[in-house]
Amino acid sequence: MKLYYLPGSCSLAVNIALREAGLAFDLDKVSRANLKTKSGEDFLQVNPKGYVPALKLDDGTVLTEANAILMYVAEQADTQLFPSSGTLAYYQAIGWLNYIATEVHKSHAPLFDRSASEQERSKAREKIGKAFDYLTTQLQQREHLTGHYSIADMYLYVVLGWGAYVNFSLADWPVLVAYRERIHQRDAVTAAREAEGL
């Protein structure tokens, strides 16, 4: 398998998941400037959407969208990185993945967009703050989102780290700081960050 990535983007969650799952894979860094990969591929030929992550399977099939790839990886793992399909916990965990994608990840977009107005940035910070308040109430009650470490935690870990790039500190949410630090200490997280040069 080959994971196409940009350092520190949501593709980092997939990088972590692949390592937690013990799966063999290669990395190919995508240039944000020209959408060429380090190996020389035209990334738009891999993923016409033009963004990471993309995971090329051994048979040449390409999976896109972070949540879909994370769920695929979890199903390939010998260890349980996601609740069993068909259980109530499974659907609750899908809810977490969707919440992270739509309410936390997507809300950061104006903070990364240099053309966004200060009003747009302010609204984004407010929305993210509300999401962080909600996540705090949930993580005061348990160590991980689904009750045990899962791909949802890997994804949230990555998104919580984006504040360092957009001047949005987690200091007002100490529960989230502690949560992120616990995940940060995992061997697979360290290995993934090192592989991406972070």
HELIX and SHEET records of a PDB file:
HELIX    1   1 SER A   11  ALA A   21  1                                  11    
HELIX    2   2 PHE A   43  VAL A   46  1                                   4    
HELIX    3   3 ALA A   66  GLN A   76  1                                  11    
HELIX    4   4 LEU A   88  TYR A   99  1                                  12    
HELIX    5   5 ILE A  100  HIS A  105  3                                   6    
HELIX    6   6 LYS A  106  HIS A  108  5                                   3    
HELIX    7   7 ALA A  109  PHE A  112  1                                   4    
HELIX    8   8 GLU A  118  LEU A  139  1                                  22    
HELIX    9   9 ILE A  151  LEU A  160  1                                  10    
HELIX   10  10 GLY A  163  VAL A  166  1                                   4    
HELIX   11  11 PRO A  174  HIS A  184  1                                  11    
HELIX   12  12 ASP A  187  ALA A  195  1                                   9    
SHEET    1   A 4 ASP A  26  LYS A  29  0                                        
SHEET    2   A 4 LYS A   2  TYR A   5  1                                        
SHEET    3   A 4 ALA A  54  LYS A  56 -1                                        
SHEET    4   A 4 VAL A  62  THR A  64 -1                                        
END                                                                             
